[in-house]
Amino acid sequence: MSQARLMDGTALARRVVEETAEQAAALTGRTGTVPCLATVLVGEDPASVTYVRMKQNRCRRAGIGSRHVALPAETTTEELVGTLRSLSEDPAVHGILLQHPVGDHIDERAAFEAIAPEKDVDGVTFASFAAMSFGLPGFVSCTPGGILRLLDEYGVELGGRRAVVVGRSAILGKPVGMLLLARDATVTYCHSRTADLPSVVREADVVVAAVGRPRLIRGQDVKPGAVVIDAGYNPGNVGDVDYDSAVERASLITPVPGGVGPMTIATLLEQTVHAAARQLGV
Ligand SMILES: Nc1nc2c(c(=O)[nH]1)N[C@@H](CN(C=O)c1ccc(C(=O)N[C@@H](CCC(=O)O)C(=O)O)cc1)CN2
């Protein structure tokens, strides 16, 4: 079989960000207000610091303002909730992003729920999850939203196809499965307790690897012609898919880097401008 075609997330993200920049400029011209994303980071995990910086840089290039709140690693749940509530009430802030993970001593769910739904541009609240699951207007989780955009861009038909999601995290695995279900795919979730993972993956027309285990999904476990989405972001820019072997079996595959990652940030920027437009009554 010939090699898979690459799904170029960098190129698609660039287009989405360009369109978003035009929308941001139009909104600022019309209202005199620059859309603003608040980023909140607890602690100094180097990967998280990098991701937040990437988000701020892309905001700047797209004409979106950003405000950063850096909190010490010892921050309590109550303090974090207080910070997120006050950003939720601040009319100069249109979108809020709490960088995950926040540290084991913090109740991350309580923190996410302190984000006002109309500012939840990262799509992490229960309200966003429910709206997304029922196909109602609202904000999608950024990586899942970016994945669906990539699948659409490459003309992947989802209706009636077997999708296997490996991973069940709140911001990635669970929501991407719901988005695939809303598109009429037959969705199976796999996780750490799944028996014989390779045999389940082998049945998939579309595989989404979102578990945080470097190169867990091997080419021999990929059905010939399947679409492979690697949403893993492990240290050293290594995905959850063994790219070299999977590329020989798949029809379409996302690389790491340059696949899902850039789409995560593009979706965040796009949703920030949409949130600002709604809050400004445009
Ligand atoms: N609140 C959130 N926290 C986290 C999310 C999220 O969507 N919301 N996702 C991940 C990490 N993440 C964003 O935060 C993220 C990871 C990777 C990339 C990315 O573009 N990676 C590049 C390579 C990076 C590089 O060049 O150094 C790529 O894949 O091409 C973007 C965002 C965890 N936390």
PDBQT file of the ligand as one rigid body, heavy atoms in Angstrom, charges set to zero:
ROOT
HETATM    1  N1  LIG A 301      -6.483  24.513  28.902  1.00  0.00    +0.000 N 
HETATM    2  C1  LIG A 301      -5.825  23.711  28.046  1.00  0.00    +0.000 A 
HETATM    3  N2  LIG A 301      -4.738  23.075  28.449  1.00  0.00    +0.000 NA
HETATM    4  C2  LIG A 301      -4.107  22.253  27.581  1.00  0.00    +0.000 A 
HETATM    5  C3  LIG A 301      -4.571  22.090  26.257  1.00  0.00    +0.000 A 
HETATM    6  C4  LIG A 301      -5.735  22.773  25.873  1.00  0.00    +0.000 A 
HETATM    7  O1  LIG A 301      -6.235  22.657  24.730  1.00  0.00    +0.000 OA
HETATM    8  N3  LIG A 301      -6.339  23.587  26.792  1.00  0.00    +0.000 N 
HETATM    9  N4  LIG A 301      -3.866  21.310  25.372  1.00  0.00    +0.000 N 
HETATM   10  C5  LIG A 301      -2.591  20.763  25.734  1.00  0.00    +0.000 C 
HETATM   11  C6  LIG A 301      -1.387  21.425  25.227  1.00  0.00    +0.000 C 
HETATM   12  N5  LIG A 301      -1.533  22.504  24.275  1.00  0.00    +0.000 N 
HETATM   13  C7  LIG A 301      -2.186  23.629  24.626  1.00  0.00    +0.000 C 
HETATM   14  O2  LIG A 301      -2.328  24.015  25.719  1.00  0.00    +0.000 OA
HETATM   15  C8  LIG A 301      -0.817  22.475  23.050  1.00  0.00    +0.000 A 
HETATM   16  C9  LIG A 301       0.090  21.479  22.754  1.00  0.00    +0.000 A 
HETATM   17  C10 LIG A 301       0.821  21.510  21.567  1.00  0.00    +0.000 A 
HETATM   18  C11 LIG A 301       0.636  22.550  20.666  1.00  0.00    +0.000 A 
HETATM   19  C12 LIG A 301       1.410  22.666  19.414  1.00  0.00    +0.000 C 
HETATM   20  O3  LIG A 301       1.097  23.473  18.566  1.00  0.00    +0.000 OA
HETATM   21  N6  LIG A 301       2.464  21.877  19.269  1.00  0.00    +0.000 N 
HETATM   22  C13 LIG A 301       3.301  22.000  18.093  1.00  0.00    +0.000 C 
HETATM   23  C14 LIG A 301       4.714  21.698  18.455  1.00  0.00    +0.000 C 
HETATM   24  C15 LIG A 301       5.213  22.548  19.577  1.00  0.00    +0.000 C 
HETATM   25  C16 LIG A 301       6.490  23.235  19.275  1.00  0.00    +0.000 C 
HETATM   26  O4  LIG A 301       6.701  23.624  18.147  1.00  0.00    +0.000 OA
HETATM   27  O5  LIG A 301       7.250  23.410  20.241  1.00  0.00    +0.000 OA
HETATM   28  C17 LIG A 301       2.809  21.041  17.006  1.00  0.00    +0.000 C 
HETATM   29  O6  LIG A 301       2.143  20.033  17.342  1.00  0.00    +0.000 OA
HETATM   30  O7  LIG A 301       3.079  21.307  15.855  1.00  0.00    +0.000 OA
HETATM   31  C18 LIG A 301      -0.302  23.519  20.941  1.00  0.00    +0.000 A 
HETATM   32  C19 LIG A 301      -1.015  23.482  22.116  1.00  0.00    +0.000 A 
HETATM   33  C20 LIG A 301      -2.366  20.650  27.225  1.00  0.00    +0.000 C 
HETATM   34  N7  LIG A 301      -3.009  21.611  27.978  1.00  0.00    +0.000 N 
ENDROOT
TORSDOF 0
